[in-house]
Every structure is written in structure tokens, then in C-alpha cells.
């Protein structure tokens, strides 16, 4: 079911890129030609058959590039309920990038991720390794510094879809406690909001067909859905840094 959903998202991303290309290409050239064939008189001398062509051209060059991206991710959960140790994971994405006017690129991207992190076990203080797997659909506007492809500042929203938090050694730790003075059973800490709206800001640089990127992702929606032993809701927001490369074709 999850694989089918990811395939559907990929198809939607490609269709959106093609629709965007068709829309922008419709504005590629708008030319108006004025022709004057009426007699024109200079002083007392009539001059006929003068044609005046005035061309007003509005040009937008939109060159869609399809690319593949790979990132290292550094994931965290911003929460007062539990201390999270940042871990290193990965993400892979399919992306389209195109020129929009002179100063901006538009970026559509769909990717899958595997974020890693750890929490402390209350009694033994063991580091319990955990992870979250999901997909992120991004729409970014990239401001090209000095109208150059070499460097751009990028920002925009993203839709993140994720499953519950997974425990690497679930049989051993699922009934363990974390959360310090307000204990949380780890199997309750696993519950998450499956849909998040992220804000992304960062930059990329390189050549037209190859770029390195660095972005910060922050979830605006409370990402945790479990409760502690006292029955209080656990609050927390996902955030992560992604650093990687893009290869465009």
C-alpha cells in the first residue's frame, strides 16, 4: 500500500512538471506587428508604400530539467517531553527544476526518507535507536543571485507523510520508559501525526546540471500523538537538516 502511494505521488509530480512547462511555453513569444501602407506626405511630396514593422516581444525561457537527488539528513524532534539525540539518515528524491523569469527557478520534488535518532531509557540511561520512514513533496522558489545558475537561495512549503516512530530493538525496548520526570512508555511515544506541513529554507550552488544543496526543514504541525503515564498529550515538532547533491538531465 505504501509503495503504491509513493508511485502515485511520483506520477503526480511528473504530470505537474509537464503541465507547468506547457503553461509557461504558451507565453514564450508575444509579437505584435504594426504595418502602415497609407500615403505619407513630407512637405509637399507624397511618399507611398511605406511599411513600418514594430515588434514587441515578451520572452520567457523555461527549461525543465529532471534530476535525481541524494541527501544525508540530520533529524531531531523539538519537544519539552523527551530529549532526542540527533541521528544521521538519508533521503532520495526525483526533482524538476526550471527557469522562471530571470531571477527565479521553480522546484518540484518528491522524495522518500529514512531519518534516524535516539532517546534515553529512564532507568538504564541506554541510548535507544529509533527511526521514521516517509515521503516529502516539496515546492520551492529559488532566487538566483545576480541571475546566475551558480548560487540560489531557496524556500517554500512541503507536504510530509510519515509512519510511526520505529524502535530498532522493539522486542527489548517497547515497554521501556523515556521522558525523564514525566515518563512515557516507548510504545506510546511511537505514535505520530501522519501528515505534516513543513517549511523549508536553504541554498544550493553549482553548475546547471550539477548542484550541492543544504536545506532546513521544520514541521509546523504537532508531530507527536501519544501520551505520557499521566495521560497528558506529548507535544513535539519534527525538524531536520538535509545536505546533498542533485544531478540534472
C-alpha positions as CSV (number, residue, x, y, z in Angstrom):
1,X,0.0,0.0,0.0
2,X,2.8,2.4,0.9
3,X,4.7,1.6,-2.3
4,X,1.6,2.2,-4.4
5,X,1.1,5.6,-2.7
6,X,4.7,6.6,-3.4
7,X,4.3,5.6,-7.1
8,X,1.2,7.7,-7.3
9,X,2.9,10.7,-5.8
10,X,5.8,10.3,-8.4
11,X,3.3,10.3,-11.3
12,X,1.6,13.4,-10.0
13,X,4.9,15.2,-9.6
14,X,5.9,14.4,-13.2
15,X,2.5,15.4,-14.6
16,X,2.7,18.7,-12.7
17,X,6.1,19.5,-14.2
18,X,4.8,18.8,-17.7
19,X,1.7,21.0,-17.1
20,X,4.0,23.8,-15.9
21,X,6.2,23.5,-18.9
22,X,3.1,23.7,-21.2
23,X,1.8,26.8,-19.4
24,X,5.0,28.7,-19.5
25,X,5.7,27.9,-23.1
26,X,2.4,29.4,-24.0
27,X,4.0,32.8,-23.1
28,X,7.2,32.2,-24.9
29,X,6.7,34.9,-27.5
30,X,4.0,37.5,-27.9
31,X,4.7,39.6,-31.0
32,X,2.6,42.5,-32.4
33,X,3.4,43.8,-35.9
34,X,2.1,47.2,-37.0
35,X,2.0,47.9,-40.8
36,X,1.3,51.3,-42.3
37,X,0.7,51.3,-46.0
38,X,-1.2,54.7,-46.3
39,X,0.5,57.5,-48.1
40,X,2.7,59.8,-46.1
41,X,3.5,63.4,-47.0
42,X,6.8,65.0,-46.3
43,X,6.3,68.7,-47.0
44,X,4.6,68.8,-50.4
45,X,6.0,65.5,-51.6
46,X,3.8,62.4,-51.1
47,X,5.6,59.1,-50.3
48,X,3.6,55.9,-50.7
49,X,4.1,52.3,-49.8
50,X,6.0,52.7,-46.5
51,X,5.7,49.8,-44.2
52,X,6.6,50.2,-40.5
53,X,7.0,46.9,-38.6
54,X,7.2,47.3,-34.8
55,X,7.8,44.1,-33.0
56,X,7.2,43.9,-29.2
57,X,8.5,40.6,-27.9
58,X,7.9,39.2,-24.4
59,X,10.2,36.3,-23.8
60,X,10.2,33.6,-21.0
61,X,12.7,30.8,-21.3
62,X,11.6,27.8,-19.3
63,X,13.9,24.9,-19.4
64,X,12.7,22.0,-17.3
65,X,15.4,19.7,-16.0
66,X,14.6,16.4,-14.4
67,X,17.1,15.4,-11.7
68,X,17.9,12.8,-9.1
69,X,18.9,13.8,-5.6
70,X,20.6,12.1,-2.6
71,X,20.9,13.7,0.8
72,X,22.3,13.0,4.3
73,X,19.7,14.0,6.9
74,X,20.2,15.1,10.5
75,X,16.9,14.6,12.3
76,X,15.6,16.0,15.6
77,X,12.3,16.4,17.5
78,X,11.8,19.7,19.2
79,X,9.9,18.7,22.3
80,X,9.8,19.5,26.1
81,X,8.6,16.0,26.8
82,X,11.6,14.0,25.8
83,X,15.3,14.6,25.0
84,X,16.2,13.5,21.5
85,X,19.7,12.8,20.2
86,X,20.1,13.8,16.6
87,X,20.9,11.0,14.2
88,X,22.1,10.7,10.6
89,X,19.8,9.2,8.0
90,X,19.2,9.6,4.3
91,X,16.7,10.7,1.6
92,X,16.4,10.2,-2.1
93,X,14.3,12.3,-4.5
94,X,13.1,12.9,-8.0
95,X,13.1,16.6,-8.9
96,X,12.2,19.0,-11.6
97,X,13.9,22.4,-11.8
98,X,13.1,25.1,-14.3
99,X,13.8,28.8,-15.1
100,X,11.0,31.1,-14.1
101,X,11.7,34.7,-15.4
102,X,15.3,35.8,-15.0
103,X,15.8,35.8,-11.2
104,X,13.9,32.7,-10.1
105,X,13.8,28.9,-10.6
106,X,10.8,26.8,-9.6
107,X,11.5,23.4,-8.0
108,X,9.1,20.4,-7.6
109,X,10.4,17.4,-5.7
110,X,9.2,14.2,-4.3
111,X,11.4,12.0,-2.1
112,X,11.5,9.2,0.4
113,X,13.4,9.4,3.6
114,X,14.7,7.3,6.5
115,X,15.5,9.6,9.5
116,X,17.4,8.2,12.5
117,X,17.6,9.5,16.0
118,X,17.8,8.1,19.6
119,X,16.3,8.7,23.1
120,X,17.4,7.8,26.6
121,X,15.9,5.0,28.6
122,X,14.9,6.3,32.0
123,X,16.4,3.6,34.3
124,X,19.5,2.4,32.5
125,X,20.1,5.6,30.5
126,X,20.7,3.4,27.4
127,X,20.6,5.1,24.0
128,X,17.6,3.6,22.2
129,X,17.9,3.9,18.4
130,X,14.8,4.9,16.5
131,X,13.8,5.9,13.0
132,X,10.9,7.3,11.0
133,X,10.3,6.5,7.3
134,X,8.1,8.5,4.9
135,X,7.9,10.8,1.9
136,X,8.1,14.6,1.4
137,X,6.7,16.5,-1.5
138,X,8.3,20.0,-1.9
139,X,7.5,23.1,-3.9
140,X,10.3,25.7,-3.7
141,X,11.1,29.1,-5.2
142,X,14.8,29.6,-5.8
143,X,16.1,33.1,-6.1
144,X,19.2,33.1,-8.4
145,X,21.8,35.6,-7.1
146,X,22.8,38.0,-9.9
147,X,20.6,36.0,-12.3
148,X,23.2,33.2,-12.2
149,X,22.8,29.4,-12.1
150,X,25.8,29.2,-9.8
151,X,24.0,30.0,-6.5
152,X,20.5,30.3,-5.3
153,X,18.6,30.9,-2.0
154,X,15.6,28.5,-1.8
155,X,12.4,28.5,0.3
156,X,8.9,27.1,0.2
157,X,6.4,24.6,1.7
158,X,6.4,20.8,1.7
159,X,3.9,18.1,2.5
160,X,5.4,15.3,4.6
161,X,3.8,11.9,5.0
162,X,5.3,9.6,7.6
163,X,4.6,6.5,9.6
164,X,5.0,5.9,13.3
165,X,8.4,6.1,15.0
166,X,10.1,2.7,14.9
167,X,12.3,1.2,17.6
168,X,15.3,-0.7,16.3
169,X,15.2,-3.3,19.0
170,X,11.4,-3.2,19.6
171,X,11.1,-6.5,21.5
172,X,13.6,-5.3,24.0
173,X,12.6,-1.7,24.5
174,X,8.9,-1.2,23.5
175,X,7.9,-1.3,27.2
176,X,10.8,0.8,28.4
177,X,10.3,4.4,29.7
178,X,11.7,7.7,28.4
179,X,10.8,11.3,29.2
180,X,12.6,11.8,32.5
181,X,10.4,13.1,35.3
182,X,7.3,12.6,33.2
183,X,7.7,9.0,32.0
184,X,6.5,7.9,28.6
185,X,6.1,4.3,27.6
186,X,8.2,4.0,24.4
187,X,5.3,2.2,22.5
188,X,3.2,5.3,23.2
189,X,5.9,7.7,22.1
190,X,5.9,5.9,18.7
191,X,2.5,7.5,17.8
192,X,2.7,10.4,15.3
193,X,0.7,12.6,13.2
194,X,0.9,11.0,9.7
195,X,0.6,14.3,7.8
196,X,2.8,17.3,8.4
197,X,3.2,20.7,6.7
198,X,6.9,21.7,6.6
199,X,8.6,25.0,5.9
200,X,11.9,24.7,4.0
201,X,14.7,27.3,3.6
202,X,18.3,26.8,2.4
203,X,20.5,27.2,-0.6
204,X,22.1,25.4,-3.5
205,X,25.1,26.0,-5.7
206,X,27.0,24.6,-8.6
207,X,26.6,24.3,-12.4
208,X,23.4,24.0,-14.4
209,X,23.4,20.2,-14.4
210,X,25.0,19.5,-11.0
211,X,24.3,21.2,-7.7
212,X,25.0,20.7,-4.0
213,X,22.3,21.6,-1.6
214,X,21.7,22.4,2.1
215,X,18.1,22.9,3.5
216,X,16.5,23.2,6.9
217,X,13.0,21.6,7.3
218,X,10.6,22.4,10.1
219,X,7.2,20.9,10.7
220,X,4.5,23.5,11.7
221,X,2.1,20.8,12.9
222,X,2.5,19.0,16.2
223,X,4.1,15.7,15.1
224,X,3.6,13.6,18.2
225,X,0.3,12.0,19.0
226,X,1.0,9.9,22.1
227,X,0.5,10.5,25.9
228,X,2.7,10.1,29.0
229,X,1.8,8.0,32.0
230,X,-0.2,10.9,33.5
231,X,-2.4,10.9,30.4
232,X,-1.1,14.2,29.1
233,X,-0.5,14.7,25.4
234,X,3.1,14.7,24.2
235,X,4.0,17.7,22.1
236,X,6.8,17.9,19.6
237,X,7.7,19.1,16.1
238,X,10.0,17.3,13.6
239,X,12.9,19.2,12.2
240,X,15.9,18.1,10.1
241,X,18.8,19.4,8.0
242,X,19.4,17.8,4.6
243,X,22.8,18.1,2.8
244,X,23.3,16.5,-0.6
245,X,23.7,16.7,-4.3
246,X,21.5,17.0,-7.4
247,X,22.2,15.6,-10.9
248,X,20.0,17.0,-13.7
249,X,19.5,15.5,-17.1
